Amino acid sequence: MMNKTDTFTGVERDRVIEIIRHYKNPYPKDIFLWSNKEELNFDRGRFNKFIHSIIENMRIELIERIKEDD
């Protein structure tokens, strides 16, 4: 449970939101589109691992960008 000292100030919250909004997605838009002619040959485990790595990489990069403000 968070107490008063753990919460963001309005300025901090706005900065975090700004960082997230301007975060450039490093992954291609068309990788899983029906119109992509590339052959897909992977199983659910590989797909789940791929999605997990996307979230972990995003988390790491967002934390680094937030720390840059310090």
N, CA and C atoms as an extended XYZ file, in Angstrom:
210
Properties=species:S:1:pos:R:3:atomname:S:1:resname:S:1:resid:I:1 pbc="F F F"
N         0.836       -1.186        0.000 N   MET     1
C         0.000        0.000        0.000 CA  MET     1
C         0.883        1.252        0.000 C   MET     1
N         0.508        2.223       -0.800 N   MET     2
C         1.308        3.440       -0.914 CA  MET     2
C         0.875        4.461        0.128 C   MET     2
N         1.839        5.201        0.652 N   ASN     3
C         1.489        6.314        1.527 CA  ASN     3
C         1.731        7.614        0.772 C   ASN     3
N         1.499        8.731        1.438 N   LYS     4
C         1.607       10.033        0.759 CA  LYS     4
C         2.972       10.281        0.130 C   LYS     4
N         4.044        9.821        0.747 N   THR     5
C         5.380       10.079        0.220 CA  THR     5
C         5.684        9.222       -1.002 C   THR     5
N         4.890        8.170       -1.258 N   ASP     6
C         5.115        7.297       -2.394 CA  ASP     6
C         4.417        7.772       -3.668 C   ASP     6
N         3.522        8.719       -3.570 N   THR     7
C         2.752        9.134       -4.734 CA  THR     7
C         3.501       10.167       -5.558 C   THR     7
N         3.195       10.199       -6.842 N   PHE     8
C         3.779       11.196       -7.733 CA  PHE     8
C         3.190       12.568       -7.450 C   PHE     8
N         3.998       13.586       -7.648 N   THR     9
C         3.445       14.937       -7.668 CA  THR     9
C         2.796       15.118       -9.035 C   THR     9
N         2.022       16.137       -9.204 N   GLY    10
C         1.383       16.394      -10.489 CA  GLY    10
C         2.390       16.541      -11.611 C   GLY    10
N         3.504       17.225      -11.345 N   VAL    11
C         4.542       17.436      -12.353 CA  VAL    11
C         5.206       16.113      -12.716 C   VAL    11
N         5.505       15.298      -11.724 N   GLU    12
C         6.121       13.996      -11.982 CA  GLU    12
C         5.181       13.107      -12.791 C   GLU    12
N         3.917       13.085      -12.408 N   ARG    13
C         2.935       12.275      -13.126 CA  ARG    13
C         2.823       12.733      -14.572 C   ARG    13
N         2.783       14.037      -14.784 N   ASP    14
C         2.690       14.569      -16.141 CA  ASP    14
C         3.924       14.208      -16.957 C   ASP    14
N         5.096       14.228      -16.342 N   ARG    15
C         6.331       13.872      -17.050 CA  ARG    15
C         6.323       12.394      -17.436 C   ARG    15
N         5.877       11.523      -16.537 N   VAL    16
C         5.794       10.095      -16.838 CA  VAL    16
C         4.827        9.868      -17.993 C   VAL    16
N         3.685       10.521      -17.962 N   ILE    17
C         2.709       10.397      -19.050 CA  ILE    17
C         3.308       10.890      -20.360 C   ILE    17
N         4.045       12.005      -20.318 N   GLU    18
C         4.679       12.542      -21.521 CA  GLU    18
C         5.697       11.554      -22.090 C   GLU    18
N         6.496       10.936      -21.226 N   ILE    19
C         7.483        9.955      -21.680 CA  ILE    19
C         6.785        8.775      -22.349 C   ILE    19
N         5.729        8.273      -21.737 N   ILE    20
C         5.008        7.135      -22.302 CA  ILE    20
C         4.359        7.501      -23.632 C   ILE    20
N         3.744        8.662      -23.718 N   ARG    21
C         3.090        9.086      -24.967 CA  ARG    21
C         4.069        9.236      -26.120 C   ARG    21
N         5.281        9.682      -25.824 N   HIS    22
C         6.265        9.920      -26.881 CA  HIS    22
C         7.204        8.737      -27.101 C   HIS    22
N         6.953        7.650      -26.404 N   TYR    23
C         7.781        6.452      -26.552 CA  TYR    23
C         7.597        5.889      -27.963 C   TYR    23
N         8.689        5.731      -28.690 N   LYS    24
C         8.620        5.204      -30.056 CA  LYS    24
C         8.617        3.687      -29.993 C   LYS    24
N         7.601        3.093      -30.569 N   ASN    25
C         7.486        1.638      -30.596 CA  ASN    25
C         8.582        1.074      -31.490 C   ASN    25
N         9.485        0.241      -30.940 N   PRO    26
C        10.598       -0.283      -31.731 CA  PRO    26
C        10.230       -1.484      -32.598 C   PRO    26
N         8.996       -1.945      -32.513 N   TYR    27
C         8.591       -3.149      -33.241 CA  TYR    27
C         7.814       -2.790      -34.503 C   TYR    27
N         8.019       -3.545      -35.581 N   PRO    28
C         7.335       -3.230      -36.848 CA  PRO    28
C         5.823       -3.396      -36.742 C   PRO    28
N         5.093       -2.498      -37.414 N   LYS    29
C         3.631       -2.539      -37.394 CA  LYS    29
C         3.074       -3.757      -38.118 C   LYS    29
N         3.724       -4.168      -39.163 N   ASP    30
C         3.128       -5.152      -40.069 CA  ASP    30
C         3.543       -6.596      -39.809 C   ASP    30
N         4.164       -6.869      -38.697 N   ILE    31
C         4.708       -8.205      -38.495 CA  ILE    31
C         3.633       -9.299      -38.470 C   ILE    31
N         2.427       -9.004      -37.972 N   PHE    32
C         1.385      -10.027      -37.891 CA  PHE    32
C         0.143       -9.684      -38.717 C   PHE    32
N         0.271       -8.784      -39.672 N   LEU    33
C        -0.873       -8.444      -40.522 CA  LEU    33
C        -1.127       -9.539      -41.551 C   LEU    33
N        -2.384       -9.685      -41.946 N   TRP    34
C        -2.741      -10.679      -42.959 CA  TRP    34
C        -2.081      -10.362      -44.292 C   TRP    34
N        -1.861       -9.085      -44.575 N   SER    35
C        -1.283       -8.694      -45.862 CA  SER    35
C         0.230       -8.908      -45.932 C   SER    35
N         0.864       -9.221      -44.826 N   ASN    36
C         2.302       -9.492      -44.809 CA  ASN    36
C         2.531      -10.856      -45.465 C   ASN    36
N         3.275      -10.888      -46.552 N   LYS    37
C         3.479      -12.109      -47.337 CA  LYS    37
C         4.536      -13.043      -46.748 C   LYS    37
N         5.254      -12.584      -45.714 N   GLU    38
C         6.266      -13.432      -45.084 CA  GLU    38
C         5.613      -14.654      -44.448 C   GLU    38
N         6.268      -15.792      -44.578 N   GLU    39
C         5.750      -17.023      -43.986 CA  GLU    39
C         5.922      -16.977      -42.467 C   GLU    39
N         4.880      -17.395      -41.751 N   LEU    40
C         4.972      -17.504      -40.301 CA  LEU    40
C         5.092      -18.966      -39.935 C   LEU    40
N         6.130      -19.283      -39.216 N   ASN    41
C         6.337      -20.668      -38.823 CA  ASN    41
C         6.852      -20.682      -37.380 C   ASN    41
N         5.936      -20.434      -36.448 N   PHE    42
C         6.302      -20.460      -35.037 CA  PHE    42
C         5.150      -21.022      -34.226 C   PHE    42
N         5.469      -21.460      -33.029 N   ASP    43
C         4.430      -22.021      -32.173 CA  ASP    43
C         4.019      -21.019      -31.098 C   ASP    43
N         3.023      -21.375      -30.326 N   ARG    44
C         2.529      -20.473      -29.282 CA  ARG    44
C         3.605      -20.112      -28.280 C   ARG    44
N         4.448      -21.075      -27.924 N   GLY    45
C         5.513      -20.799      -26.965 CA  GLY    45
C         6.450      -19.713      -27.446 C   GLY    45
N         6.837      -19.775      -28.713 N   ARG    46
C         7.722      -18.739      -29.269 CA  ARG    46
C         6.999      -17.403      -29.337 C   ARG    46
N         5.712      -17.423      -29.700 N   PHE    47
C         4.935      -16.181      -29.757 CA  PHE    47
C         4.820      -15.572      -28.356 C   PHE    47
N         4.502      -16.392      -27.368 N   ASN    48
C         4.383      -15.895      -25.994 CA  ASN    48
C         5.710      -15.328      -25.502 C   ASN    48
N         6.810      -15.993      -25.825 N   LYS    49
C         8.133      -15.499      -25.436 CA  LYS    49
C         8.410      -14.147      -26.104 C   LYS    49
N         8.023      -14.017      -27.378 N   PHE    50
C         8.200      -12.766      -28.113 CA  PHE    50
C         7.416      -11.628      -27.448 C   PHE    50
N         6.145      -11.879      -27.143 N   ILE    51
C         5.313      -10.848      -26.512 CA  ILE    51
C         5.866      -10.500      -25.129 C   ILE    51
N         6.285      -11.502      -24.376 N   HIS    52
C         6.868      -11.247      -23.056 CA  HIS    52
C         8.108      -10.351      -23.181 C   HIS    52
N         8.947      -10.625      -24.165 N   SER    53
C        10.163       -9.820      -24.337 CA  SER    53
C         9.822       -8.386      -24.747 C   SER    53
N         8.756       -8.190      -25.509 N   ILE    54
C         8.326       -6.833      -25.867 CA  ILE    54
C         8.017       -6.033      -24.609 C   ILE    54
N         7.220       -6.622      -23.724 N   ILE    55
C         6.828       -5.918      -22.501 CA  ILE    55
C         8.039       -5.657      -21.617 C   ILE    55
N         8.907       -6.649      -21.458 N   GLU    56
C        10.094       -6.463      -20.621 CA  GLU    56
C        11.007       -5.382      -21.192 C   GLU    56
N        11.218       -5.387      -22.499 N   ASN    57
C        12.061       -4.361      -23.125 CA  ASN    57
C        11.446       -2.980      -22.967 C   ASN    57
N        10.128       -2.880      -23.117 N   MET    58
C         9.444       -1.600      -22.954 CA  MET    58
C         9.604       -1.104      -21.523 C   MET    58
N         9.418       -2.007      -20.571 N   ARG    59
C         9.539       -1.637      -19.154 CA  ARG    59
C        10.944       -1.091      -18.865 C   ARG    59
N        11.960       -1.774      -19.328 N   ILE    60
C        13.347       -1.362      -19.093 CA  ILE    60
C        13.619        0.006      -19.713 C   ILE    60
N        13.185        0.187      -20.958 N   GLU    61
C        13.455        1.457      -21.628 CA  GLU    61
C        12.687        2.616      -21.000 C   GLU    61
N        11.441        2.388      -20.596 N   LEU    62
C        10.680        3.456      -19.949 CA  LEU    62
C        11.321        3.854      -18.625 C   LEU    62
N        11.769        2.891      -17.852 N   ILE    63
C        12.440        3.204      -16.585 CA  ILE    63
C        13.712        4.001      -16.845 C   ILE    63
N        14.475        3.619      -17.863 N   GLU    64
C        15.688        4.376      -18.188 CA  GLU    64
C        15.359        5.806      -18.586 C   GLU    64
N        14.313        5.992      -19.357 N   ARG    65
C        13.944        7.352      -19.771 CA  ARG    65
C        13.462        8.185      -18.602 C   ARG    65
N        12.741        7.562      -17.689 N   ILE    66
C        12.275        8.300      -16.493 CA  ILE    66
C        13.471        8.683      -15.626 C   ILE    66
N        14.451        7.788      -15.490 N   LYS    67
C        15.643        8.079      -14.696 CA  LYS    67
C        16.487        9.185      -15.314 C   LYS    67
N        16.405        9.367      -16.638 N   GLU    68
C        17.158       10.431      -17.310 CA  GLU    68
C        16.778       11.791      -16.783 C   GLU    68
N        15.550       11.928      -16.274 N   ASP    69
C        15.101       13.215      -15.750 CA  ASP    69
C        15.714       13.563      -14.406 C   ASP    69
N        16.292       12.576      -13.730 N   ASP    70
C        16.877       12.833      -12.402 CA  ASP    70
C        18.126       13.651      -12.477 C   ASP    70
